[in-house]
Amino acid sequence: MPLDPTTRESLLAAIPEAAERGRKALEDWDAVSDSLCDDNHEPLDERYDTRQHQRDAEAWTAFEPFLDHGPELLAQAEEDFRALHQDYENPDFEIIRRRRSQLTALHHAVEGGRRERDTWKYADEMILRDHPRGSEFRRRAEILRNAEGWHYALTFADNADVLVEIDQATRVQAGAGRGRTAQAEAARARSTTAAAPTVSPTAPSPTTFEPSGAERTHRPR
């Protein structure tokens, strides 16, 4: 079922910030990860794992809001993509290939993210609420979900901008189409006006004077 316009616009508007948060999680990690390892790139202590868990959680938090409606959002983008690239005479192959590649990556990311979320939900439901170590088990399940979802979250952050790009291009195309329609209608109106026959004013017909009976002159026979 297609997304309602309000939900779709809200998700599209949230993409730039979410993508930036996902990329920043990686940048911040890259900035400190080497300092947490020795010369052989082995973690020095538990700080490495702690910081990595933070990275995964930040990326997942930015990614997770798009999982519920991700399939519908992608379905609309696919439909718009096909409509945008119906110009078989002058196709822009570079843009087509890039958008196609990004959409494919997003399908993979959303499917993987939803799968990891479902696995986590199942595990969470299996944990007894009154178990003495329930909180610890749930925390471990979250850490595992975030770690397994890291790649999907980063893939989404790197490619989600294409959804906004396709939406904007579709709006531009629709506006251009309306403009061409209005111009065509105006041209037809001018053509119809120009082709209409010009009606010349009708000259009055000459009036024949008919004398009245009293005014008639009778000739003698």
C-alpha positions, 0 to 999 in steps of 0.5 A, a space after each residue: 500500500 502506498 504511503 500517505 503523502 504526509 508520512 512520505 514527506 516527513 520521512 524524506 525530510 528526515 533523510 539528510 539529518 539521519 544520513 549525516 548522523 550515520 556518516 558522523 558515527 563512522 567519522 568519529 570512530 575512525 578518529 579514535 579507533 587507532 588510538 585504542 589499538 596497539 602497533 599490531 592493530 589489536 585492541 588495547 583494552 575494553 575501551 575499544 569494544 565500548 567505543 565500537 558499541 557506541 558507534 553501532 548504537 549511534 548509526 542504528 538509532 539514525 537508521 531504525 526510524 526508516 525500517 517501518 515504511 522503508 519498503 513503501 518508500 523504496 517502491 515509490 522511488 522505483 516508480 518515480 525512477 522509471 517515470 523519470 528515465 523514459 527518455 529513450 532518445 537522450 538517456 543520461 546513462 551515468 545518472 541512471 546507473 548511479 541511481 539504480 545502484 543506490 536504489 539496489 543498495 537501499 533495498 539490501 540495507 532496508 531488508 537487512 535492517 528489518 531482518 535484524 530488528 525482527 531477530 532482536 524483537 524475537 530474542 527480547 520476547 523470549 527473555 523473561 521479564 522477571 529473570 534476575 539477569 533479564 536487563 543484562 540479556 536485553 542489553 546484550 541483544 541490543 548490542 548484537 542487533 546494533 553490531 549486525 545492523 552496522 553495515 546496513 545502517 552505514 549503507 543506508 546513510 551512504 545512499 539514502 540521498 538518492 530518495 530525496 534526489 528522485 523525489 525532487 526530480 519528479 516534482 521538477 518534471 511534473 512542474 515542467 509538464 504542467 507548464 507545457 500543458 498550459 502553453 499548449 492550451 494557450 496556443 490552441 486558444 490563440 489558434 482557434 481565435 485566429 481561425 474564426 471567420 470574420 463576419 462583415 456587417 451586413 449592408 442594409 438592403 434598399 427600401 422600395 417606396 410604395 405610394 399609398 392609395 391616395 397618392 397613386 396617380 391614375 392615368 386616363 384610359 
